[in-house]
Amino acid sequence: MRLIPLPRELRNAAFAVRDADVPAKRLRARDLNSEVWGARLATRAPLTWRDRCTLFAARLPAHILFSHATAALLLRAPLPLALERDPRIHVAVAAPASAPHARGLVGHRLSLAPGDVTCTGQLRHTSAARTWCDMAGILDLDDLIVLGDYLINHRAPLTSRVELGSMIERMPGARGMRRARAALALLSDRPESAQESRVRLLVLRSGLPEPTINHVIVDTETGREVRPDFRFKAVMLILEYQGYYHRTKAQWRKDMTRRSRLEAQGWTVMELNADDLDDSDELVGRIRLLMARLEASRPPNRPM
């Protein structure tokens, strides 16, 4: 049977059943996804996480917004894998309203100030600073630091250390604020990935010398710029974290050339991957051993 065409405005957008001026039978057709009760989306493909947010946004009252892990993911922030894969959607209302509850939703009631709300596309959610503080009651210390590093990153900051500190002061009795204060003192705006943040914490806690992170080195002969992940200038050592991004053939070739240029300038490059972080004691010992060898081989009159 040939389906009745949907109105143009409903063909590429999520919509609430209550607002659709089409026959009820048409709303039950197989070309419309109905996984979220009371909403529809014209697709036969599996719903993405963002599709589900869009469907809930179409169905829920306008004063409800996304929060917690859902807000963090809308900000493209790194979260533990279990939270990234959790299909539930976190939503919030301003107190004293009652938090919504429905299948697939986790409702929260929050004391919100005007600056606590922002938008990504058409989706309203808690601001970066508010989201970080809300997640302090859910994440452990390291995961909260990883999230904070991402949010204040110097290349595209979504908030600042000052804003995070002010938000903590506004929420003294909220769950996780002691952890948030501890995390705030350890944040850095230099790492450019979650794993770089984890390497930074490992180095910080190990008692190793503090490296410079993602700062530009200029080759005096070619004028080319490179930004090593972690640089220990005193012993001319660079640590480079190689994530999945580096697995393409094109990136692999660029990495080889980059490493060769750094070594030609006298740097020693140690490459790390996710497996190295599984045994932090071994990794720290390996770095110490290499540093000691480089220190022993340094000419006596070479400046620090």
C-alpha positions as CSV (number, residue, x, y, z in Angstrom):
1,M,0.0,0.0,0.0
2,R,1.3,3.4,-0.9
3,L,2.0,5.6,2.0
4,I,0.4,9.1,2.3
5,P,3.3,11.6,2.0
6,L,4.1,13.4,5.2
7,P,3.9,17.2,5.2
8,R,7.2,18.7,4.1
9,E,8.0,20.1,7.6
10,L,7.9,16.6,9.1
11,R,10.0,14.7,6.6
12,N,13.4,15.5,8.0
13,A,12.7,16.4,11.6
14,A,11.6,14.8,14.8
15,F,8.0,15.7,15.7
16,A,5.6,15.1,18.5
17,V,2.6,12.9,17.7
18,R,0.3,15.4,19.3
19,D,1.4,18.2,16.9
20,A,1.2,16.1,13.7
21,D,-1.8,16.9,11.5
22,V,-1.8,13.4,9.9
23,P,-4.0,10.4,10.3
24,A,-3.2,8.1,13.3
25,K,-2.7,5.2,10.9
26,R,0.0,7.1,9.1
27,L,1.8,7.6,12.4
28,R,2.0,3.8,12.8
29,A,3.7,3.3,9.4
30,R,7.0,1.5,9.3
31,D,8.9,4.4,7.7
32,L,8.5,6.3,11.0
33,N,10.7,5.4,14.0
34,S,8.6,5.2,17.1
35,E,11.1,4.1,19.7
36,V,10.5,7.2,21.8
37,W,6.9,7.3,22.9
38,G,4.9,10.2,21.6
39,A,7.4,11.2,19.0
40,R,8.3,10.2,15.5
41,L,11.2,10.5,13.1
42,A,11.1,9.7,9.4
43,T,13.9,7.1,9.2
44,R,14.4,3.4,8.9
45,A,18.0,3.5,10.1
46,P,18.8,2.7,13.7
47,L,18.5,5.8,15.9
48,T,21.7,7.5,16.9
49,W,22.1,8.9,20.4
50,R,21.5,12.4,19.1
51,D,18.4,11.3,17.2
52,R,17.0,10.1,20.6
53,C,17.7,13.4,22.2
54,T,16.0,15.2,19.3
55,L,12.9,12.9,19.7
56,F,12.7,13.5,23.4
57,A,13.1,17.3,22.8
58,A,10.2,17.2,20.4
59,R,7.9,15.4,22.9
60,L,8.9,17.1,26.2
61,P,7.7,20.5,27.4
62,A,10.0,23.4,26.4
63,H,11.2,24.1,30.0
64,I,12.8,20.7,30.3
65,L,16.5,20.6,29.3
66,F,19.3,18.0,29.0
67,S,21.7,17.6,31.8
68,H,24.5,15.5,33.4
69,A,26.0,12.9,31.0
70,T,23.7,13.8,28.2
71,A,24.7,17.5,28.4
72,A,28.4,16.4,28.5
73,L,28.0,14.3,25.4
74,L,26.2,17.2,23.6
75,L,29.3,19.2,24.4
76,R,31.4,16.4,22.8
77,A,33.2,15.9,26.1
78,P,35.0,12.7,27.0
79,L,33.3,10.4,29.4
80,P,33.9,6.8,30.7
81,L,32.8,4.3,28.1
82,A,30.0,3.0,30.3
83,L,28.4,6.5,30.3
84,E,29.0,7.0,26.6
85,R,27.2,3.8,25.9
86,D,24.4,4.2,28.4
87,P,21.2,4.6,26.3
88,R,19.4,6.6,29.0
89,I,18.8,10.3,28.4
90,H,19.3,12.7,31.4
91,V,16.9,15.7,31.6
92,A,16.4,18.3,34.2
93,V,13.9,20.9,35.3
94,A,14.4,24.0,37.5
95,A,13.3,23.5,41.1
96,P,10.7,23.4,42.5
97,A,9.1,21.6,39.5
98,S,9.0,17.9,39.7
99,A,11.6,16.0,37.7
100,P,10.2,14.1,34.7
101,H,10.3,10.3,34.7
102,A,9.6,8.0,31.7
103,R,11.1,5.0,30.0
104,G,14.5,5.9,28.7
105,L,14.8,9.1,30.8
106,V,16.6,9.9,34.0
107,G,15.0,13.0,35.5
108,H,16.7,15.6,37.8
109,R,15.5,18.7,39.6
110,L,18.2,21.4,39.7
111,S,18.5,24.9,41.2
112,L,19.3,26.8,38.0
113,A,20.6,30.3,37.3
114,P,20.1,32.0,33.9
115,G,23.7,31.4,32.9
116,D,23.3,27.6,33.6
117,V,21.5,26.9,30.3
118,T,22.9,26.9,26.8
119,C,22.0,25.3,23.4
120,T,23.7,23.0,21.0
121,G,21.8,23.4,17.8
122,Q,18.1,23.2,18.8
123,L,18.8,21.2,22.0
124,R,18.8,23.0,25.3
125,H,21.2,21.7,28.0
126,T,23.1,22.8,31.1
127,S,26.2,24.9,30.5
128,A,29.7,23.5,30.4
129,A,30.5,24.8,34.0
130,R,27.2,23.6,35.4
131,T,27.5,20.2,33.7
132,W,31.0,19.7,35.1
133,C,29.8,20.4,38.6
134,D,26.8,18.1,38.2
135,M,29.1,15.3,36.9
136,A,31.3,15.7,40.0
137,G,28.7,13.7,41.9
138,I,29.0,10.8,39.3
139,L,32.6,10.6,38.1
140,D,35.7,9.7,40.0
141,L,38.4,12.2,40.5
142,D,40.5,11.3,37.4
143,D,37.5,11.2,35.0
144,L,36.3,14.6,36.4
145,I,39.8,16.0,35.7
146,V,39.7,14.6,32.2
147,L,36.3,16.2,31.6
148,G,37.5,19.5,33.1
149,D,40.7,19.6,30.9
150,Y,38.5,19.2,27.9
151,L,36.1,22.0,28.9
152,I,38.9,24.6,29.5
153,N,41.2,23.5,26.7
154,H,43.2,26.5,25.4
155,R,42.3,26.0,21.8
156,A,38.5,25.9,22.1
157,P,37.5,26.6,25.7
158,L,33.9,26.0,26.7
159,T,34.3,27.4,30.1
160,S,37.2,28.6,32.3
161,R,38.8,27.7,35.6
162,V,37.4,30.8,37.1
163,E,33.8,29.9,36.0
164,L,34.2,26.4,37.4
165,G,35.4,27.8,40.7
166,S,32.5,30.2,40.9
167,M,30.0,27.4,40.1
168,I,31.5,25.3,43.0
169,E,31.0,28.2,45.4
170,R,27.4,28.5,44.2
171,M,26.7,24.8,45.0
172,P,28.4,24.3,48.4
173,G,26.1,21.5,49.5
174,A,25.7,19.7,46.2
175,R,26.9,16.1,45.8
176,G,30.6,15.8,44.7
177,M,31.7,19.4,45.6
178,R,34.6,18.2,47.6
179,R,35.8,16.1,44.6
180,A,35.2,19.1,42.4
181,R,37.5,21.3,44.5
182,A,40.2,18.7,44.4
183,A,39.8,18.3,40.7
184,L,39.8,22.1,40.0
185,A,43.3,22.4,41.6
186,L,44.6,19.7,39.1
187,L,43.1,20.9,35.9
188,S,45.2,22.0,32.9
189,D,44.1,23.7,29.6
190,R,47.0,22.1,27.6
191,P,46.0,18.4,26.9
192,E,44.2,17.9,23.7
193,S,42.7,14.4,24.3
194,A,41.4,12.4,27.2
195,Q,44.4,10.1,27.1
196,E,46.8,13.0,27.1
197,S,45.1,14.2,30.3
198,R,45.6,10.7,31.8
199,V,49.3,10.7,30.9
200,R,49.6,14.2,32.4
201,L,48.1,13.0,35.7
202,L,50.4,10.0,35.7
203,V,53.5,12.2,35.2
204,L,52.3,14.7,37.8
205,R,51.8,12.1,40.5
206,S,54.9,10.1,39.8
207,G,57.3,12.9,40.9
208,L,58.8,13.1,37.4
209,P,59.9,16.6,36.2
210,E,57.0,18.7,35.0
211,P,56.8,18.7,31.1
212,T,55.6,21.4,28.8
213,I,52.5,20.1,27.0
214,N,51.5,20.8,23.4
215,H,53.9,23.8,23.0
216,V,55.3,24.6,19.6
217,I,58.9,23.8,18.7
218,V,60.3,25.5,15.6
219,D,63.0,23.8,13.5
220,T,65.6,26.5,13.1
221,E,66.7,25.0,9.7
222,T,63.3,24.5,8.0
223,G,61.1,26.9,10.0
224,R,58.6,24.1,10.4
225,E,56.5,24.0,13.6
226,V,55.7,20.8,15.6
227,R,53.8,20.5,18.9
228,P,55.0,17.6,20.9
229,D,52.5,16.1,23.4
230,F,55.0,16.2,26.4
231,R,58.4,17.7,26.3
232,F,61.1,17.4,29.0
233,K,63.6,19.9,27.7
234,A,66.4,19.3,30.3
235,V,67.0,15.8,28.9
236,M,65.7,16.4,25.4
237,L,62.9,13.8,25.8
238,I,59.5,13.9,24.1
239,L,56.5,11.6,25.0
240,E,53.9,11.2,22.2
241,Y,50.6,9.6,22.8
242,Q,49.4,7.6,19.7
243,G,45.7,7.2,19.7
244,Y,43.4,5.7,17.1
245,Y,43.7,8.9,15.0
246,H,47.2,7.9,14.2
247,R,46.3,4.6,12.7
248,T,45.5,5.8,9.2
249,K,48.2,5.4,6.5
250,A,48.4,9.2,5.9
251,Q,48.8,10.0,9.6
252,W,51.3,7.2,10.1
253,R,53.5,8.7,7.3
254,K,53.2,12.2,8.9
255,D,54.1,10.8,12.3
256,M,57.2,9.1,10.8
257,T,58.4,12.4,9.3
258,R,57.6,14.3,12.4
259,R,59.5,11.9,14.6
260,S,62.5,12.0,12.2
261,R,62.6,15.8,12.3
262,L,62.5,15.8,16.0
263,E,65.3,13.3,16.3
264,A,67.4,15.2,13.8
265,Q,67.2,18.1,16.3
266,G,68.5,16.0,19.1
267,W,65.2,14.9,20.7
268,T,64.5,11.4,21.9
269,V,60.9,10.4,21.2
270,M,59.0,7.8,23.2
271,E,55.7,6.8,21.8
272,L,52.9,5.7,24.1
273,N,49.5,4.0,23.5
274,A,46.5,2.8,25.6
275,D,48.2,-0.4,26.6
276,D,51.0,1.5,28.3
277,L,48.5,3.2,30.6
278,D,47.3,-0.2,31.9
279,D,50.5,-0.6,34.0
280,S,51.4,2.9,35.2
281,D,54.2,1.7,37.5
282,E,56.0,0.0,34.6
283,L,55.5,3.0,32.4
284,V,56.9,5.5,35.0
285,G,59.8,3.2,35.6
286,R,60.5,3.0,31.8
287,I,60.4,6.8,31.6
288,R,62.7,7.2,34.6
289,L,65.2,4.7,33.1
290,L,65.3,6.6,29.8
291,M,65.6,9.9,31.5
292,A,68.5,8.6,33.6
293,R,70.3,7.3,30.4
294,L,69.7,10.6,28.6
295,E,71.0,12.6,31.6
296,A,74.1,10.4,31.8
297,S,74.9,11.0,28.2
298,R,74.4,14.8,28.3
299,P,77.7,16.7,27.7
300,P,78.9,18.4,31.0
301,N,78.9,21.9,29.5
302,R,75.5,21.6,27.9
303,P,73.0,24.2,29.4
304,M,69.9,23.0,31.2
